[in-house]
Amino acid sequence: MGRKTENTRLPLVGIIMGSSSDWETMEHAATTLKELGVPHETRVVSAHRTPDLLFEYASSAEKRGIEVIIAGAGGAAHLPGMTASKTVLPVLGVPVESKALKGLDSLLSIAQMPGGIPVGTLAIGKAGAINAALLAAAILGGKYPRIREALRSFRKAQMGRVLANPDPSKAVLPQKKKPAKLTKKRIRA
C-alpha cells in the first residue's frame, strides 16, 4: 500500500518524544513542518516507560506511510536509538535540554550510536527541533516536489530577512512595554 499522489494528507513524518514535557522543544519541529506543509503526527512514546508501544510505533511506521521519524529525548536519550533499531526509516534525533547537564548528556547519548544503527543527530533544543524538521523536508523533497519547493521558499525567505537588515546597529527593535508603576493606592489594596 504505497502513496500514489503527494496530495495525500497522511503523515509523512512522525514526531515522537519520551514525555509530554519534551513538547516544549519538539513543538518547534511540528510548527516548522506545518509551515512547510508537510503532513506529520506527534506522539509520546517512551523508551523506558512504554517500550512495547515504542517497538510497535517504530516497526509499524513504514507500513503506515511514515517516511522519516524525528525523535526527541532528554537525559539518557534512548528513544532515537531504540527507534532506529526497529525500523529502516531515517531517524533524526533531537537532544532535549536536561536540567542536570543542559542537554549535553542527551546529545552524547544520541550521537554515540554504535556502528550499524545510525541516528542523524541534531543540535540541542529548539534549533535542533527546527533543523530536524528542515532535514526531514529535505529528505522528503527528493520524492515530493511540492515539499522541495516549500523548502526552497523557506530558504529564500530566510535569506531575504538577513539581507533586509544587513546592519544590526540600524535595525529597528521592538519596543518593550514598561512595567506598570505601583501607586500608593495599589499598595494598600
Secondary structure, 3 states (H helix, E strand, C coil): CCCCCCCCCCCCEEEEECCHHHHHHHHHHHHHHHHHCCCEEEEECCCCCCHHHHHHHHHHHCCCCCCEEEEEECCCCCHHHHHHHCCCCCEEEEECCCCCCCCHHHHHHHHCCCCCCCCEECCCCHHHHHHHHHHHHHHHHCCCHHHHHHHHHHHHHHHHHHHHCCCHHHCCCCCCCCCCCCCHHHHHC
